[in-house]
Amino acid sequence: MATSQIETVSSGADKAKLAAAVVLVVGSVAAFYLLSKQGAIAQWGVLLLGLVAATGVFLISESGRRLVAFGRDAWREVKKVVWPTRKETMQMTAYVFAFVVVMALFLWLTDKTLEWVFYDLILGWRK
């Protein structure tokens, strides 16, 4: 019997942190448009300050901590990848281009052969 794990926001405090982050984002965007007469510096300052605060509140929530842990794990996995050398990359690219040229010639020859068979031999349209 398979058991499924459903991840939800567990505590009321965590829900409040996420709600506060959303309120900060919405408030920052609203303040950006409401402060249009105050100048660009005030607008952008309030927007950036609000977004930084919302990010901070999100990162201290359980969802934020899981996101950071996921990012660390993903980075750790990326470091394990063995990337091809420049020479290997150039060789594989050349193989792909050569295959494309060969396939293009094959398809062109097949098309012309079928054209000759149908139009010239069977139908006799090109005489």
PyMOL commands that set and color helices and strands:
alter all, ss='L'
color gray80, all
select helices_A, chain A and resi 12-34+40-59+62-80+86-122
alter helices_A, ss='H'
color red, helices_A
deselect
rebuild
show_as cartoon
